[in-house]
């Protein structure tokens, strides 16, 4: 890099932070999560407006490859935090309704997504047809766990029974989605020499849970509860997340898989608030890094070039994504006895996609499964389905849905303190009073 390139890169990162802050504030003023505004801000500075002149002026071609470094680092930390925040212990208190919601919100959109992919294949020639079908089915089945957690916190639903069911269901859906995405990459790269090495992900995952997890617990607790969240321990955790991401990338899978796995194997030491504090520190860092990813993603989206066929694909994808997710969750919850209105409320929450969908689509683009037009259309679907959540919640929600978790109406249960760290605000991803990206 020349000195001018370095200066331009630093100036661009500063500009990105300003864009993210302004766009996030506007989104919050409109009743939307800040992260949604940041995603839209990234799209608006892309090639969609002014025939790409704005993007070319603000982010020259020579600078764009260097923006990928902080963007990818932000993704690693974000996916680590997603894995860290997945607490499957909560599903034991959510019962059969959560199980019904998980099955419905996964199987129905997956089946409809498979049919959608077969239709889209008529005009496309992806790197692997089976991988394309599986990828589209997964893409329309995703629920954005972190964005959902933030929405629940803002609406004071985190500690309610319904909020617990939604978060538990979303956590399981996230795990299923990233597992399926790993399978997609295996299928898509099956023809490459030496791609057998991706099979090593199975013993690697086993080693993480059987060996690394107990080792981490000993290392992190040796200084006692008062000093558990020390700089040394934080360095150990972040180093582990980066190494895990590097391992899966070397095995032929995307690095986000490794970061997510490392978050899953982190010891659950909620009695000392360790996890809540670690989440807060990680999210603070991603607040600075993820907006760069939104810009990088936005530079690949040109809505002005998708044409009539692209808008038809968008309408079809929206119909499948919304119908599959909403109907599947609603039917799954109703089949287990949840009233119709509350089933609709749960279905609305599970239809949130946001940043998780954006990352999955980025993996599809890098793997050669999506062309630029289909990528742009599906990014727009992720934005619109997330925007829908707020208005639909206002339509279906009632005051009692935000009541204290111990207000019993026959469908609420108190969430034990041991499972929620330092309270419902922590459960949504940050201690009370702390603003986060999500």
MILUMTI-499462 format. One line per 3 residues: number of its first residue (from 0); their letters; for each residue x, y, z of N, C-alpha, C. Coordinates in steps of 0.1 Angstrom, whole numbers. Each point is the difference from the previous one (the first is absolute). Layout:
REM residues N
NUM> a> X,Y,Z,X,Y,Z,X,Y,Z  ...;
END
This chain:
REM residues 438
0> xxx> 8,-12,0,-8,12,0,9,13,0  -4,9,-8,7,13,1,-5,8,11  7,11,3,-5,9,11,-14,6,-2;
3> xxx> -2,3,-13,-14,5,-4,-10,-11,3  3,-12,-3,-10,-11,2,-3,-2,15  10,1,8,-1,-1,14,-9,11,5;
6> xxx> 2,12,-4,-8,12,4,-14,-2,-4  -2,-5,-13,-14,-2,-5,-7,-11,8  7,-10,3,-6,-11,8,-5,5,14;
9> xxx> 9,7,7,-4,5,13,-12,10,-1  0,8,-10,-10,10,-2,-14,-8,-3  1,-10,-8,-12,-8,-4,-5,-7,13;
12> xxx> 8,-5,8,-5,-7,13,-7,11,8  6,11,1,-6,11,8,-14,4,-6  0,1,-13,-13,3,-7,-10,-11,3;
15> xxx> 4,-13,0,-9,-11,2,-6,1,14  8,3,10,-5,1,13,-11,11,2  3,11,-7,-10,11,0,-13,-4,-7;
18> xxx> 1,-6,-12,-12,-5,-7,-8,-10,9  7,-9,7,-6,-10,8,-7,7,12  6,9,6,-6,7,11,-13,8,-4;
21> xxx> 1,7,-11,-11,8,-4,-12,-9,-5  4,-10,-8,-11,-9,-4,-6,-8,11  8,-4,10,-5,-7,11,-10,9,8;
24> xxx> 3,12,2,-8,10,8,-14,2,-8  1,1,-13,-12,2,-8,-9,-13,1  6,-11,0,-8,-13,1,-6,-1,14;
27> xxx> 7,4,10,-6,-1,14,-12,11,1  2,11,-7,-11,10,1,-12,-5,-7  2,-9,-10,-12,-6,-7,-5,-13,6;
30> xxx> 6,-3,12,-5,-12,7,6,-13,-5  12,1,-6,7,-12,-5,13,-2,7  6,-12,0,13,-2,6,11,8,-7;
33> xxx> 9,5,8,11,8,-6,8,-7,-11  1,-13,2,8,-8,-10,-7,0,-13  -13,1,-1,-7,0,-12,3,13,-8;
36> xxx> 1,11,7,4,13,-6,14,-1,-5  9,-6,7,14,-2,-5,1,-8,-13  -9,-11,0,0,-8,-12,-5,8,-12;
39> xxx> -11,8,2,-6,8,-11,10,11,-4  7,6,10,10,10,-3,11,-6,-9  4,-13,2,10,-6,-8,-5,-2,-14;
42> xxx> -13,-3,-2,-6,-2,-13,-1,13,-8  -2,11,8,-2,13,-7,13,6,-5  11,-3,6,13,5,-5,6,-10,-11;
45> xxx> -8,-11,-3,5,-9,-10,-3,5,-14  1,-8,-10,-2,4,-14,-14,2,-4  -10,-2,9,-14,2,-4,-3,14,-4;
48> xxx> 6,10,7,-3,14,-2,10,6,-9  -5,9,-9,9,8,-9,9,-9,-9  -5,-11,-4,7,-9,-9,14,-4,5;
51> xxx> 1,-1,14,13,-4,6,10,11,2  -4,13,-5,10,11,1,3,3,15  -10,-1,9,2,3,14,9,-10,6;
54> xxx> -2,-13,-3,8,-10,6,15,1,-5  1,3,-13,14,1,-6,7,11,6  -7,11,3,7,12,6,4,-2,15;
57> xxx> -10,-6,7,3,-1,15,9,-12,3  -1,-11,-8,7,-12,2,7,-5,-13  11,6,-3,7,-4,-13,3,-15,0;
60> xxx> 1,-5,-12,3,-14,-2,13,-5,7  10,9,0,13,-3,6,-1,-2,15  -10,6,6,-1,-1,15,-9,-11,4;
63> xxx> -9,-5,-8,-10,-9,4,6,-14,6  10,-5,-6,5,-13,5,5,2,15  5,11,3,5,2,14,-11,2,10;
66> xxx> -12,4,-5,-12,1,9,-4,-14,5  4,-10,-8,-5,-14,3,7,-5,13  11,5,4,7,-5,12,-8,4,13;
69> xxx> -3,13,2,-8,3,12,-14,-6,-1  -5,-1,-12,-14,-6,-2,0,-15,5  10,-7,-5,1,-14,4,2,-2,15;
72> xxx> 9,8,6,2,0,14,-13,2,8  -8,10,-5,-13,3,6,-9,-12,-1  0,-8,-11,-8,-11,-2,4,-11,10;
75> xxx> 13,-2,2,5,-10,9,-5,2,14  1,13,5,-4,3,13,-16,-1,2  -7,4,-11,-14,0,0,-5,-15,1;
78> xxx> 5,-9,-8,-4,-13,0,4,-7,13  12,3,6,3,-5,13,-10,4,10  -5,13,0,-10,4,9,-13,-6,-2;
81> xxx> -3,-3,-12,-13,-8,-3,1,-13,7  11,-7,-2,1,-13,6,0,0,15  7,11,6,0,2,14,-13,2,6;
84> xxx> -9,7,-7,-13,4,5,-10,-11,-1  3,-10,-8,-10,-11,-1,1,-9,13  -11,1,7,-1,-8,12,-11,-10,-1;
87> xxx> 3,-12,-4,-10,-10,-2,-6,-6,13  6,4,11,-6,-4,13,-14,6,2  -2,12,-6,-13,7,1,-12,-8,-6;
90> xxx> 3,-8,-10,-10,-7,-7,-7,-11,9  7,-4,11,-7,-9,9,-12,7,7  1,13,2,-11,7,6,-11,4,-10;
93> xxx> 3,-1,-13,-9,4,-10,-10,-11,-4  4,-12,2,-9,-11,-2,-3,-3,-15  -11,-7,-2,-4,-5,-13,-4,10,-9;
96> xxx> -4,12,5,-4,11,-10,13,5,-7  11,1,7,13,4,-7,3,-11,-10  -1,-13,4,3,-10,-10,-9,0,-12;
99> xxx> -13,3,2,-9,2,-12,4,11,-8  4,11,6,4,12,-7,12,-2,-8  10,-7,6,13,-3,-7,-3,-9,-13;
102> xxx> -8,-10,2,-2,-9,-11,-8,7,-11  -10,8,4,-8,7,-10,8,10,-7  8,8,7,7,11,-6,12,-4,-8;
105> xxx> 4,-13,1,11,-5,-7,-5,-9,-12  -9,-9,2,-3,-9,-10,-9,6,-11  -10,8,4,-9,6,-10,8,9,-10;
108> xxx> 7,10,5,8,9,-9,11,-8,-8  5,-10,6,10,-8,-7,-6,-7,-12  -12,-6,2,-6,-7,-11,-4,10,-11;
111> xxx> -6,11,4,-4,10,-10,13,6,-7  10,2,8,13,5,-6,6,-10,-10  -2,-13,2,5,-10,-9,-8,2,-14;
114> xxx> -13,1,1,-8,2,-12,4,13,-7  3,11,8,4,13,-6,13,-2,-7  10,-7,6,13,-2,-6,-1,-7,-13;
117> xxx> -9,-10,-1,-2,-8,-13,-5,9,-10  -9,10,3,-5,9,-9,11,10,-5  8,5,10,11,9,-4,10,-6,-8;
120> xxx> 2,-13,1,10,-7,-8,-2,0,-15  -12,3,-4,-3,0,-14,8,10,-8  3,11,6,8,11,-7,14,1,5;
123> xxx> 5,-9,8,13,2,7,8,-12,-2  13,2,1,10,-11,0,10,1,11  -4,-3,12,9,2,12,12,-10,-1;
126> xxx> 9,2,9,12,-9,1,-5,-14,3  -10,-2,8,-5,-13,3,-15,1,1  -8,-8,-8,-14,1,1,-6,-6,13;
129> xxx> 5,-11,5,-5,-5,13,3,10,12  12,6,-1,4,10,11,-9,12,-1  -3,4,-13,-9,12,-2,-14,-2,6;
132> xxx> -5,-12,-2,-13,-3,5,0,0,15  10,-7,6,1,0,15,2,14,6  8,8,-7,3,13,5,-12,9,0;
135> xxx> -8,0,-11,-12,9,0,-10,-5,10  -1,-13,2,-9,-5,10,4,5,14  13,0,3,5,5,13,-2,15,1;
138> xxx> 3,7,-11,-1,15,0,-13,5,4  -11,-7,-4,-13,5,3,-5,-5,13  8,-9,7,-4,-6,13,7,7,12;
141> xxx> 9,10,-3,8,6,10,-8,9,9  3,0,13,-5,10,10,12,7,6  0,13,0,12,8,6,-1,1,15;
144> xxx> 7,-10,6,-1,0,15,5,13,7  11,6,-4,4,12,7,-9,12,-2  -5,2,-12,-10,11,-3,-13,-3,8;
147> xxx> -4,-12,0,-12,-4,8,2,3,14  11,-3,6,3,3,14,-1,15,3  5,8,-9,0,14,2,-14,6,-1;
150> xxx> -8,-6,-9,-14,5,-2,-8,-4,13  2,-12,5,-7,-4,13,4,9,11  13,4,1,5,8,11,-7,14,-1;
153> xxx> 0,6,-12,-6,13,-2,-15,0,3  -7,-11,-2,-14,-1,3,-3,-6,14  10,-2,8,-1,-5,13,-7,-13,1;
156> xxx> 4,-9,-10,-6,-13,-1,11,-11,3  12,4,4,11,-10,1,-3,-10,11  -5,4,11,-2,-9,12,-14,-7,0;
159> xxx> -8,3,-10,-13,-6,0,1,-14,-6  -11,-8,3,0,-13,-5,1,-1,-15  -8,9,-7,1,0,-15,13,4,-5;
162> xxx> 7,10,7,13,4,-5,10,-12,2  -1,-7,11,9,-12,2,-3,-10,-11  -12,-3,-4,-3,-10,-10,6,5,-13;
165> xxx> -2,13,-3,5,5,-13,15,-1,-1  7,4,11,15,-1,0,5,-14,0  -7,-9,7,4,-14,0,-2,-6,-14;
168> xxx> -11,3,-7,-3,-5,-13,10,6,-10  3,13,1,10,6,-9,14,-6,2  4,-3,12,13,-6,2,1,-13,-7;
171> xxx> -10,-9,1,0,-13,-6,0,2,-15  -8,9,-5,0,3,-15,13,5,-5  7,8,8,13,5,-4,10,-12,-1;
174> xxx> 0,-8,10,9,-12,0,-3,-9,-12  -13,-2,-3,-3,-8,-12,4,7,-13  -1,13,0,3,7,-12,15,0,-3;
177> xxx> 8,2,10,15,0,-2,5,-14,-2  -6,-10,5,4,-14,-3,-3,-3,-14  -12,4,-5,-4,-2,-14,9,8,-9;
180> xxx> 4,12,4,8,8,-8,14,-7,-2  5,-6,10,12,-8,-1,-1,-11,-10  -12,-7,1,-2,-11,-10,-1,6,-14;
183> xxx> -6,12,-2,0,6,-13,14,2,-5  9,5,8,13,2,-5,7,-13,-3  -2,-11,7,5,-13,-3,-4,-4,-14;
186> xxx> -13,1,-2,-6,-4,-13,5,8,-11  1,14,2,4,9,-10,14,-2,-4  9,-4,9,14,-2,-3,4,-15,-2;
189> xxx> -10,-8,-1,3,-15,-1,8,-4,-12  1,9,-10,8,-4,-12,14,5,1  3,8,10,14,5,1,10,-10,5;
192> xxx> 12,-1,-5,10,-9,5,2,2,15  1,-11,7,3,1,15,-11,5,8  -12,1,-5,-11,6,8,-5,-10,10;
195> xxx> 6,-12,0,-4,-10,11,3,5,14  9,10,1,5,5,13,-12,7,7  -11,4,-6,-11,6,7,-6,-10,10;
198> xxx> 2,-13,-3,-5,-10,9,6,1,14  12,6,1,7,2,12,-8,9,10  -10,7,-5,-8,9,8,-7,-8,11;
201> xxx> -3,-12,-2,-7,-9,10,9,-2,12  12,-6,-2,9,-2,12,4,13,6  1,11,-8,4,13,5,-11,5,10;
204> xxx> -13,-1,-4,-11,4,8,0,-8,13  2,-13,-1,1,-9,12,11,4,9  12,3,-6,11,4,9,-3,13,7;
207> xxx> -7,10,-7,-4,12,7,-8,-2,12  -10,-9,-1,-9,-2,11,6,-9,11  8,-10,-4,5,-10,9,13,5,7;
210> xxx> 8,8,-7,13,3,5,2,15,3  -4,8,-10,2,15,1,-9,6,11  -13,-4,0,-9,6,10,4,-2,14;
213> xxx> 4,-12,5,4,-1,14,13,7,2  9,0,-10,13,8,2,-3,15,1  -9,5,-7,-4,14,1,-6,3,14;
216> xxx> -8,-9,5,-6,2,13,11,1,11  10,-8,-1,10,0,10,9,13,-2  3,4,-12,8,12,-2,-7,12,4;
219> xxx> -13,1,-3,-7,13,3,-4,1,15  -1,-11,7,-4,1,14,11,-1,10  13,-1,-5,11,-2,9,3,12,9;
222> xxx> -4,12,-5,2,13,7,-11,4,10  -11,-8,-1,-11,3,9,-10,9,-7  -12,0,6,-11,8,-6,3,15,-2;
225> xxx> 7,6,9,2,14,0,9,4,-12  9,-9,-4,9,4,-11,-2,-8,-12  -11,-7,-2,-3,-9,-11,1,8,-13;
228> xxx> -7,12,0,0,7,-13,12,10,-1  12,-6,2,13,8,-1,4,1,-14  10,9,-3,5,2,-13,6,-13,-5;
231> xxx> 7,-8,8,6,-13,-4,-11,-10,-4  -11,-1,7,-10,-9,-3,-7,4,-13  -2,13,-2,-6,5,-12,9,-4,-12;
234> xxx> 13,2,2,9,-3,-11,0,-15,-4  -2,-9,11,-1,-14,-3,-12,-3,-8  -11,6,4,-13,-3,-7,0,5,-15;
237> xxx> 5,12,-2,0,5,-13,10,-7,-9  11,-4,6,10,-8,-8,-6,-13,-4  -7,-6,9,-7,-13,-3,-10,2,-11;
240> xxx> -8,10,0,-10,3,-11,7,1,-13  11,8,-1,7,2,-12,7,-12,-5  5,-8,9,7,-13,-4,-11,-10,-6;
243> xxx> -11,0,7,-11,-9,-4,-5,4,-14  -1,13,-2,-4,5,-13,10,-4,-11  13,1,3,10,-3,-9,0,-15,-3;
246> xxx> -3,-8,10,0,-15,-3,-11,-4,-10  -12,5,2,-11,-3,-9,3,5,-14  6,12,-1,3,5,-13,10,-9,-7;
249> xxx> 10,-5,8,10,-9,-6,-6,-13,-4  -10,-4,7,-7,-13,-4,-9,1,-12  -2,12,-5,-8,2,-12,-14,6,3;
252> xxx> -3,3,13,-12,6,4,2,14,3  -11,8,0,1,14,3,5,3,14  8,10,3,5,3,13,-11,3,10;
255> xxx> -12,4,-4,-11,3,9,-4,-13,8  1,-11,-7,-4,-13,7,9,-2,12  13,2,-2,9,-2,12,-2,9,11;
258> xxx> -2,13,-3,-3,10,10,-13,-4,8  -10,-4,-7,-13,-4,6,2,-12,9  8,-10,-5,2,-12,8,7,4,13;
261> xxx> 10,9,-1,8,3,12,-9,8,10  -10,8,-4,-9,6,9,-9,-10,6  -4,-11,-7,-8,-10,6,7,-8,11;
264> xxx> 13,-2,-1,7,-8,10,5,8,12  -2,13,0,4,8,11,-8,-5,13  8,-1,11,-7,-4,13,-11,10,4;
267> xxx> -11,-5,5,-11,8,5,2,3,15  7,11,3,2,3,14,-8,13,4  -13,-2,-1,-9,11,2,-1,5,14;
270> xxx> 5,-8,10,-2,3,14,9,12,3  10,3,-8,9,12,3,-2,10,-11  -10,-1,-9,-2,10,-10,11,0,-11;
273> xxx> 8,-10,-1,11,0,-9,-5,1,-15  -10,-8,-3,-5,0,-14,-6,13,-4  -8,6,9,-6,13,-4,11,11,-2;
276> xxx> 10,0,8,11,9,-1,8,-2,-13  2,-13,-3,8,-4,-12,-9,4,-13  -13,-2,1,-8,4,-11,0,15,-2;
279> xxx> 0,8,11,0,14,-1,13,5,-7  11,-5,4,13,4,-5,2,-4,-15  -5,-12,-3,0,-4,-14,-8,9,-9;
282> xxx> -12,3,5,-10,8,-8,6,14,-2  7,5,10,5,13,-1,10,1,-11  8,-11,-2,10,-1,-10,-7,-1,-14;
285> xxx> -10,-8,-1,-7,-2,-12,-7,13,-5  -4,8,10,-6,13,-3,9,8,-9  13,-1,1,10,7,-8,3,-7,-13;
288> xxx> 0,-13,0,4,-8,-11,-11,-4,-10  -12,-4,5,-10,-5,-9,-5,10,-10  -1,13,4,-4,10,-11,8,-1,-13;
291> xxx> 13,-3,2,9,-2,-12,-5,-12,-8  -5,-10,6,-6,-12,-7,-12,5,-8  -9,8,6,-12,5,-7,4,7,-12;
294> xxx> 10,8,0,5,7,-12,5,-10,-10  8,-9,4,5,-10,-10,-11,-8,-6  -10,-4,8,-12,-7,-5,-8,9,-10;
297> xxx> -1,13,4,-8,9,-8,6,3,-13  13,-1,-1,7,2,-13,-2,-11,-10  -6,-11,5,-3,-11,-9,-15,0,-4;
300> xxx> -8,10,5,-14,0,-3,-3,12,-9  -5,-3,-12,-4,11,-9,-15,-3,-4  -9,6,8,-14,-2,-3,-5,6,-13;
303> xxx> 8,10,-5,-4,6,-12,2,-9,-12  7,-11,1,3,-8,-11,-7,-14,0  -9,-2,9,-6,-13,1,-11,-2,-10;
306> xxx> -7,10,-5,-9,-1,-11,-14,-6,4  -8,-1,-9,-14,-5,3,1,-15,5  8,-8,-6,2,-14,4,4,0,15;
309> xxx> 9,9,4,5,0,13,-11,4,10  -8,9,-4,-11,4,9,-11,-11,1  -2,-8,-10,-8,-11,1,5,-11,9;
312> xxx> 14,-2,-1,6,-9,9,-1,5,15  1,13,2,-1,6,13,-14,-3,6  -11,2,-8,-13,-2,4,-2,-15,4;
315> xxx> 5,-8,-8,-1,-15,3,7,-4,12  13,5,2,8,-3,12,-7,6,12  -5,12,0,-7,6,11,-12,-9,4;
318> xxx> -8,-4,-10,-12,-8,3,4,-13,7  10,-7,-5,5,-13,6,6,2,14  8,11,1,7,2,13,-10,3,11;
321> xxx> -9,10,-3,-9,4,10,-11,-10,3  -6,-6,-11,-10,-10,2,5,-12,7  12,-5,-4,6,-12,6,3,2,15;
324> xxx> 7,11,3,4,2,14,-12,3,9  -9,9,-5,-12,4,8,-9,-12,2  -4,-7,-11,-10,-11,0,6,-11,8;
327> xxx> 13,-3,-2,6,-12,6,1,2,15  4,12,5,0,3,14,-14,0,6  -9,6,-6,-14,1,5,-6,-14,1;
330> xxx> 2,-8,-10,-6,-13,0,6,-9,11  14,1,1,7,-7,10,-4,4,14  -2,13,3,-4,4,13,-15,-3,3;
333> xxx> -8,1,-10,-15,-3,2,-2,-15,2  9,-8,-6,-2,-15,2,3,-4,14  7,9,7,3,-3,14,-8,8,10;
336> xxx> -11,6,-5,-10,6,9,2,15,3  10,7,-7,1,14,3,-11,7,-7  -6,10,6,-11,8,-6,4,6,-13;
339> xxx> -9,3,-9,2,5,-13,8,13,0  -4,9,8,7,13,0,14,-1,4  3,-7,10,13,-2,5,9,-8,-9;
342> xxx> -7,-10,-7,7,-7,-11,5,9,-11  -9,10,-3,3,10,-11,11,9,5  0,3,13,11,9,5,13,-8,0;
345> xxx> 0,-12,3,13,-8,0,4,-2,-15  -9,-2,-9,3,-1,-14,7,13,-6  -6,11,5,6,13,-4,14,1,4;
348> xxx> 3,-4,13,14,1,5,9,-9,-8  -4,-12,-3,8,-10,-7,3,4,-15  -8,10,-5,2,4,-14,11,11,-1;
351> xxx> 6,3,11,11,10,0,13,-6,-6  6,6,-9,12,-5,-6,13,8,2  0,12,-5,10,10,4,14,-5,-4;
354> xxx> 10,2,9,14,-1,-3,4,-15,-2  -7,-9,7,3,-14,-2,-2,-5,-14  -11,5,-6,-3,-3,-14,10,6,-9;
357> xxx> 5,12,3,9,7,-8,14,-8,-1  4,-5,12,12,-8,0,-1,-13,-8  -11,-7,2,-3,-12,-8,0,3,-15;
360> xxx> -6,11,-4,0,3,-14,14,3,-5  8,7,8,14,2,-3,8,-13,-3  -3,-10,8,7,-13,-2,-5,-6,-13;
363> xxx> -13,2,-3,-5,-5,-13,7,6,-12  2,14,1,6,7,-11,15,-4,-1  7,-2,11,14,-3,-1,2,-15,-6;
366> xxx> -10,-8,3,0,-14,-4,-4,-2,-15  -4,10,-6,-4,-1,-14,-14,-5,-2  -8,0,11,-14,-6,-1,-10,11,-4;
369> xxx> 3,13,3,-8,11,-4,7,9,-9  -8,5,-11,6,10,-8,-4,14,6  6,10,-5,-2,14,6,-15,4,1;
372> xxx> -7,-4,-10,-14,5,-1,-8,-8,11  1,-13,1,-7,-7,10,5,3,14  12,3,2,6,5,13,-7,13,4;
375> xxx> -1,9,-10,-6,13,3,-15,-2,4  -7,-8,-7,-14,-3,3,-2,-6,14  8,-9,3,-1,-7,13,4,9,12;
378> xxx> 10,9,-2,3,10,10,-11,9,2  -7,4,-10,-12,8,1,-11,-7,8  -1,-13,-3,-10,-8,8,3,0,15;
381> xxx> 13,-1,3,4,0,14,-3,13,7  2,11,-7,-3,13,5,-16,2,2  -7,-4,-10,-15,3,1,-6,-9,10;
384> xxx> 4,-13,2,-6,-8,10,3,4,14  12,7,2,3,5,13,-8,13,3  -1,8,-11,-9,12,2,-14,-3,4;
387> xxx> -5,-11,-5,-14,-4,2,-2,-3,15  10,-4,7,-1,-5,14,-7,10,9  5,12,0,-5,11,9,-15,2,-2;
390> xxx> -4,4,-12,-15,2,-3,-8,-12,4  4,-12,-4,-8,-12,4,-1,-2,15  11,3,7,-1,-2,14,-10,10,6;
393> xxx> 0,12,-5,-10,10,5,-14,-5,-3  -1,-7,-11,-14,-5,-3,-4,-11,9  9,-10,3,-4,-12,8,2,1,15;
396> xxx> 9,9,4,4,0,14,-11,7,9  0,-4,12,-9,6,10,9,3,12  -5,9,9,8,4,12,5,-12,8;
399> xxx> -8,-10,1,4,-11,9,12,-8,-6  3,1,-13,11,-7,-6,13,6,5  0,12,5,12,6,6,0,0,15;
402> xxx> -9,-8,6,-1,0,15,12,-7,6  2,2,13,11,-6,7,-1,-15,-1  11,-7,-1,1,-14,-2,-7,-8,11;
405> xxx> -3,5,11,-7,-7,10,-15,2,1  -5,8,-10,-14,3,-1,-7,-12,-7  -6,-9,7,-4,-13,-5,-14,2,-7;
408> xxx> 0,-4,-13,-13,0,-7,-2,-14,-6  7,-10,5,-2,-13,-5,10,-4,-11  7,10,-5,10,-2,-10,13,6,2;
411> xxx> 2,6,13,13,6,3,7,-8,11  13,1,0,7,-6,11,12,8,3  3,1,12,12,8,4,13,-6,-6;
414> xxx> 8,8,-6,13,-4,-5,10,0,11  6,-11,4,9,-1,12,12,10,-3  4,6,11,11,10,0,13,-7,-5;
417> xxx> 2,-12,3,12,-7,-4,1,-2,-15  -11,1,-7,0,-1,-14,1,13,-7  -2,11,7,-1,13,-7,11,9,4;
420> xxx> 11,-5,6,11,9,4,-4,10,10  -1,13,-4,-3,10,10,-13,7,-3  -9,-7,-7,-13,5,-2,-4,-1,-14;
423> xxx> -13,4,-4,-5,-1,-13,7,9,-10  5,11,5,8,8,-10,13,-7,-4  6,-7,9,12,-7,-3,-4,-12,-10;
426> xxx> -11,-5,2,-5,-11,-8,-1,4,-15  -3,13,-2,-2,5,-13,13,4,-6  11,-1,7,13,2,-6,8,11,7;
429> xxx> -5,8,10,7,10,6,-6,4,13  8,3,10,-5,4,13,-8,13,-2  -10,2,9,-9,11,0,7,13,-1;
432> xxx> -5,9,-9,6,13,-2,11,1,-9  5,-12,-6,11,0,-9,-6,-1,-15  4,9,-8,-5,-1,-14,10,-9,-8;
435> xxx> -6,-9,-8,8,-9,-8,-5,1,-14  8,-7,-9,-3,0,-14,-13,-7,-3  -3,-10,8,-11,-9,-3,-13,5,5;
END
